[in-house]
């Protein structure tokens, strides 16, 4: 909250309205949050990053099995 966006209480339209009003009144802070959100996306959620994380999961899942069993695993 306040670094990459604004939180509001789910199901609370008054809180949502208050957060929207805050955003409209704080243009510079909004621009800083947008930059921070984009940087976080680049670090955590790009296709390349997710591919690397997925490969690590597959490597861990296959670790500990005999080599011949690893070659028989299909997805």
C-alpha positions in Angstrom: 0.0 0.0 0.0 1.5 3.3 -1.1 4.5 1.8 -2.9 3.1 0.1 -6.0 -0.6 1.1 -5.6 -3.4 1.7 -3.1 -5.3 -0.9 -1.1 -9.0 -0.6 -0.3 -11.3 -2.8 1.9 -13.1 -5.4 -0.3 -16.8 -4.8 -0.4 -16.4 -1.2 0.9 -17.3 1.3 -1.8 -16.6 4.2 0.5 -13.0 3.1 1.0 -12.6 2.5 -2.7 -13.9 6.0 -3.4 -11.5 7.4 -0.8 -8.5 5.7 -2.4 -9.6 7.0 -5.9 -9.9 10.5 -4.5 -6.4 10.2 -2.9 -5.0 9.1 -6.3 -6.6 12.0 -8.1 -5.2 14.5 -5.5 -1.7 13.1 -5.4 -0.4 13.0 -9.0 3.3 13.0 -8.2 2.9 10.1 -5.7 0.9 8.2 -8.3 3.7 8.6 -10.9 6.2 7.2 -8.3 3.9 4.3 -7.6 3.5 3.6 -11.3 7.3 3.5 -11.7 7.7 1.2 -8.7 5.0 -1.1 -9.9 6.6 -1.4 -13.3 10.0 -2.1 -11.8 8.5 -4.8 -9.5 6.7 -6.4 -12.6 10.0 -6.5 -14.5 11.7 -8.2 -11.5 9.0 -10.7 -10.7 6.5 -11.3 -13.5 8.1 -11.3 -16.9 7.9 -14.4 -19.1 11.7 -14.9 -18.7 11.5 -14.7 -14.9 8.6 -17.1 -14.7 10.3 -19.5 -17.1 13.4 -19.6 -14.9 11.3 -20.2 -11.7 9.3 -22.9 -13.4 12.6 -24.7 -14.5 13.8 -24.6 -10.9 10.6 -26.2 -9.8 11.0 -29.0 -12.4 14.6 -29.5 -11.4 13.6 -29.8 -7.7 10.7 -32.2 -8.5 13.1 -34.4 -10.5 15.9 -34.3 -8.0 16.0 -37.5 -5.8 14.6 -39.8 -8.4 16.8 -42.3 -10.2 17.9 -41.1 -13.7 15.8 -43.7 -15.6 12.7 -42.6 -13.7 13.3 -39.0 -14.6 13.4 -39.8 -18.3 10.0 -41.5 -18.0 8.2 -38.6 -16.5 5.8 -36.9 -18.9 3.7 -33.8 -18.7 
